[in-house]
Amino acid sequence: MNIGLLNSNSHSHSHSTKCTTDDDSSSITSESGHLAPNLSLNNIPLSGSPSVQKYKKYSNFIEQLQNRIDEKTKDFLLLSEEIISLKKQFQSDTASLNTALLDEKYRVERLEEQLNDLTELHQKEIENLKQTISDLEEKIQYQTEERHRDIHEMLETFQTRISRMEHQQHQHLQQLVNLDSLDNSNARALVLKLINVLLTVLQVILLLVATVANILAPFLQTRARIFTSIFVIILFTIILQHWPDLNVWTKKKIYENSIYVLSLIPFLSIDLGT
């Protein structure tokens, strides 16, 4: 009876190992453990019987199965440890990545704030520069208009004075003509000629003043033109002062260049020498 029970249990154990998972294998080992004490030495037949051979066969199978279960258990424990270590590593990597992302986010926010501040500062500086330029333009325009007005007033004053002087000279001439003291016609003619010459000279002087004022007016409209005109006048004055030296230097350079050109063309120098 015990051998039949062992066979039936062994058959059921072998069938369960083919169809179930590791939990079934553990149940097989527990059942085999319960069956092992029941197999006493009194119930085991002789070594030559087929039942003993089957028993040994199933015992070896159970031992192999137990060894496999132990190996799978060890592998499972190793895998679980690796999974735990990988999980910890993943958590640490995730935490470090989150920290790096937060740091990068804060850095980007600070850079955006700095960029916005710099943009606002540049806009304010540009607006201030535009305002300053417009104020300078208005000031220069106002000063130019005032100078034009002053020049026109001076010219009008000169013209008024000239007209008054001409009128006075005309009256004076009439008085001189009407004088009875000047009986000599030659003296009268000489006086009239002198007066005409003086009037002509005054007209020429006034004409020159008006012409110079009209010529200088375009050069005095803006501050840049004023500075440019002053610079040109100073440069022209320096050139006039050093004109003899410049003339000598120019002649010397022309002579040296001509000698250099003649040295580059030998046959011309030979012809000139002959």
C-alpha positions as CSV (number, residue, x, y, z in Angstrom):
1,M,0.0,0.0,0.0
2,N,2.8,2.4,0.8
3,I,4.5,1.7,-2.5
4,G,1.3,2.3,-4.4
5,L,0.7,5.5,-2.5
6,L,4.3,6.5,-3.3
7,N,3.8,5.7,-7.0
8,S,0.5,7.6,-7.1
9,N,2.1,10.6,-5.3
10,S,5.2,10.5,-7.4
11,H,3.0,10.4,-10.6
12,S,1.0,13.3,-9.3
13,H,4.2,15.1,-8.4
14,S,5.7,14.6,-11.8
15,H,2.5,15.7,-13.5
16,S,2.3,18.8,-11.4
17,T,6.0,19.8,-12.2
18,K,5.2,19.8,-15.9
19,C,2.1,22.0,-15.6
20,T,2.6,24.4,-12.7
21,T,5.0,27.2,-11.6
22,D,7.6,27.5,-8.8
23,D,4.9,27.5,-6.1
24,D,3.7,24.0,-7.3
25,S,7.3,22.9,-7.2
26,S,7.5,24.0,-3.6
27,S,4.3,22.1,-2.8
28,I,5.8,19.0,-4.4
29,T,8.9,19.2,-2.2
30,S,6.7,19.6,0.9
31,E,4.6,16.6,-0.1
32,S,7.8,14.5,-0.8
33,G,9.0,15.6,2.6
34,H,5.9,14.3,4.2
35,L,6.1,11.0,2.2
36,A,9.8,10.4,3.1
37,P,9.2,9.5,6.8
38,N,6.5,7.0,5.9
39,L,9.0,5.0,3.9
40,S,10.6,3.1,6.7
41,L,13.1,0.3,6.3
42,N,10.5,-2.3,7.1
43,N,8.2,-1.3,4.3
44,I,11.0,-1.1,1.6
45,P,11.3,-4.3,-0.4
46,L,14.4,-6.0,-1.4
47,S,16.8,-4.2,-3.7
48,G,16.2,-6.5,-6.6
49,S,12.4,-5.7,-6.9
50,P,11.1,-3.2,-9.5
51,S,9.4,-1.1,-6.9
52,V,12.8,-0.3,-5.3
53,Q,14.1,0.8,-8.7
54,K,11.1,3.0,-9.2
55,Y,11.5,4.5,-5.8
56,K,15.2,5.2,-6.4
57,K,14.2,6.7,-9.8
58,Y,11.6,9.0,-8.3
59,S,13.9,9.9,-5.4
60,N,16.6,11.0,-7.8
61,F,14.0,13.0,-9.8
62,I,12.8,14.7,-6.6
63,E,16.3,15.5,-5.6
64,Q,17.0,17.0,-9.0
65,L,13.8,18.9,-8.9
66,Q,14.7,20.2,-5.4
67,N,18.1,21.3,-6.7
68,R,16.5,23.1,-9.6
69,I,14.1,24.8,-7.2
70,D,17.0,25.8,-5.0
71,E,18.9,27.2,-8.1
72,K,15.8,29.0,-9.3
73,T,15.3,30.4,-5.8
74,K,18.9,31.7,-5.7
75,D,18.4,33.1,-9.2
76,F,15.2,34.8,-8.1
77,L,16.9,36.2,-5.1
78,L,19.8,37.5,-7.2
79,L,17.3,39.0,-9.7
80,S,15.3,40.6,-6.9
81,E,18.5,42.1,-5.5
82,E,19.5,43.4,-8.9
83,I,16.1,44.8,-9.4
84,I,16.3,46.6,-6.1
85,S,19.7,48.0,-6.9
86,L,18.5,49.1,-10.3
87,K,15.5,50.7,-8.7
88,K,17.7,52.5,-6.2
89,Q,20.0,53.6,-9.0
90,F,17.1,54.7,-11.1
91,Q,15.7,56.7,-8.2
92,S,19.1,58.3,-7.6
93,D,19.5,59.1,-11.3
94,T,15.9,60.5,-11.4
95,A,16.6,62.7,-8.3
96,S,19.9,64.0,-9.8
97,L,18.2,64.7,-13.1
98,N,15.4,66.5,-11.3
99,T,17.9,68.5,-9.4
100,A,19.8,69.3,-12.6
101,L,16.6,70.3,-14.4
102,L,15.6,72.6,-11.5
103,D,19.0,74.2,-11.5
104,E,18.8,74.7,-15.3
105,K,15.3,76.1,-14.9
106,Y,16.5,78.6,-12.3
107,R,19.5,79.5,-14.4
108,V,17.3,80.1,-17.5
109,E,14.9,82.2,-15.4
110,R,17.8,84.3,-14.1
111,L,19.1,84.7,-17.7
112,E,15.7,85.8,-18.9
113,E,15.4,88.3,-16.1
114,Q,18.9,89.7,-16.9
115,L,18.0,89.8,-20.6
116,N,14.8,91.7,-19.9
117,D,16.6,94.1,-17.7
118,L,19.3,94.7,-20.3
119,T,16.6,95.2,-23.0
120,E,14.7,97.7,-20.9
121,L,18.0,99.5,-20.1
122,H,19.0,99.7,-23.8
123,Q,15.5,100.9,-24.7
124,K,15.7,103.7,-22.1
125,E,19.2,104.7,-23.2
126,I,18.1,104.8,-26.9
127,E,15.1,107.0,-25.9
128,N,17.3,109.3,-23.9
129,L,19.7,109.6,-26.8
130,K,16.9,110.3,-29.2
131,Q,15.6,113.0,-26.8
132,T,19.1,114.5,-26.4
133,I,19.6,114.6,-30.2
134,S,16.2,116.2,-30.7
135,D,17.0,118.8,-28.1
136,L,20.4,119.5,-29.7
137,E,18.8,119.9,-33.1
138,E,16.2,122.3,-31.7
139,K,18.9,124.3,-29.9
140,I,21.1,124.5,-33.0
141,Q,18.2,125.4,-35.2
142,Y,17.2,128.2,-32.8
143,Q,20.8,129.5,-32.5
144,T,21.1,129.4,-36.3
145,E,17.9,131.4,-36.8
146,E,19.0,133.9,-34.2
147,R,22.3,134.3,-36.0
148,H,20.6,134.8,-39.3
149,R,18.3,137.3,-37.8
150,D,21.2,139.2,-36.3
151,I,23.0,139.2,-39.6
152,H,20.0,140.5,-41.5
153,E,19.4,143.1,-38.9
154,M,23.1,144.2,-39.2
155,L,22.8,144.4,-43.0
156,E,19.6,146.4,-42.7
157,T,21.3,148.7,-40.3
158,F,24.3,149.1,-42.7
159,Q,21.9,149.8,-45.6
160,T,20.0,152.4,-43.5
161,R,23.3,154.1,-42.5
162,I,24.5,154.1,-46.1
163,S,21.2,155.6,-47.3
164,R,21.5,158.3,-44.6
165,M,25.1,159.0,-45.5
166,E,24.2,159.2,-49.2
167,H,21.3,161.6,-48.4
168,Q,23.6,163.7,-46.2
169,Q,26.3,163.7,-48.9
170,H,23.7,164.8,-51.4
171,Q,22.5,167.6,-49.2
172,H,26.1,168.6,-48.5
173,L,26.8,168.6,-52.3
174,Q,23.8,170.8,-52.8
175,Q,25.0,173.1,-50.1
176,L,28.5,173.1,-51.7
177,V,27.0,173.8,-55.1
178,N,25.0,176.7,-53.8
179,L,28.0,178.2,-52.0
180,D,29.0,181.5,-53.6
181,S,32.5,181.2,-52.1
182,L,33.5,178.6,-54.7
183,D,33.7,180.7,-57.8
184,N,36.2,178.6,-59.5
185,S,34.6,175.9,-61.6
186,N,37.7,173.7,-61.5
187,A,37.5,173.6,-57.7
188,R,33.8,172.7,-57.8
189,A,34.4,170.0,-60.3
190,L,37.2,168.6,-58.2
191,V,35.1,168.6,-55.1
192,L,32.3,166.8,-56.9
193,K,34.7,164.2,-58.2
194,L,36.1,163.6,-54.8
195,I,32.6,163.2,-53.4
196,N,31.6,160.8,-56.1
197,V,34.8,158.8,-55.5
198,L,34.0,158.6,-51.8
199,L,30.5,157.5,-52.5
200,T,31.7,154.9,-55.0
201,V,34.2,153.6,-52.4
202,L,31.6,153.4,-49.8
203,Q,29.2,151.5,-52.1
204,V,32.0,149.1,-53.0
205,I,32.8,148.5,-49.4
206,L,29.2,147.9,-48.5
207,L,28.9,145.6,-51.5
208,L,31.9,143.7,-50.4
209,V,30.5,143.4,-46.9
210,A,27.2,142.1,-48.2
211,T,28.9,139.7,-50.5
212,V,31.1,138.3,-47.8
213,A,28.1,138.0,-45.5
214,N,26.1,136.1,-48.2
215,I,29.1,133.9,-48.9
216,L,29.7,133.1,-45.2
217,A,26.0,132.6,-44.4
218,P,25.8,128.9,-45.7
219,F,29.0,128.1,-43.8
220,L,27.6,129.3,-40.5
221,Q,24.2,127.6,-40.5
222,T,25.2,124.6,-38.2
223,R,27.9,124.0,-35.7
224,A,29.6,121.4,-37.8
225,R,29.8,123.8,-40.7
226,I,31.3,126.5,-38.4
227,F,34.0,124.1,-37.2
228,T,34.7,122.9,-40.7
229,S,35.0,126.5,-42.0
230,I,37.4,127.4,-39.1
231,F,39.5,124.3,-39.8
232,V,39.7,125.1,-43.5
233,I,40.7,128.7,-42.7
234,I,43.4,127.5,-40.3
235,L,44.7,125.0,-42.8
236,F,44.8,127.5,-45.5
237,T,46.7,129.9,-43.3
238,I,49.2,127.3,-42.4
239,I,49.7,126.4,-46.1
240,L,50.3,130.1,-46.9
241,Q,52.8,130.5,-44.1
242,H,54.7,127.4,-45.2
243,W,54.2,127.9,-48.9
244,P,57.9,128.4,-49.8
245,D,58.9,125.2,-48.0
246,L,56.0,123.3,-49.6
247,N,57.0,124.7,-53.0
248,V,60.6,123.5,-52.5
249,W,59.5,120.1,-51.2
250,T,57.1,119.7,-54.1
251,K,59.8,120.5,-56.7
252,K,62.2,118.1,-54.9
253,K,59.7,115.3,-55.0
254,I,58.9,115.9,-58.7
255,Y,62.6,115.9,-59.5
256,E,63.2,112.7,-57.5
257,N,60.2,111.0,-59.2
258,S,61.4,112.0,-62.6
259,I,64.9,110.6,-61.9
260,Y,63.3,107.4,-60.7
261,V,61.2,107.1,-63.8
262,L,64.2,107.8,-66.0
263,S,66.1,105.1,-64.2
264,L,63.4,102.7,-64.9
265,I,63.6,103.4,-68.6
266,P,67.3,103.1,-69.6
267,F,67.0,103.9,-73.2
268,L,65.4,107.2,-72.5
269,S,68.2,108.2,-70.2
270,I,70.7,107.2,-72.9
271,D,68.9,109.3,-75.4
272,L,68.8,112.3,-73.1
273,G,72.5,111.9,-72.3
274,T,73.4,111.9,-76.0
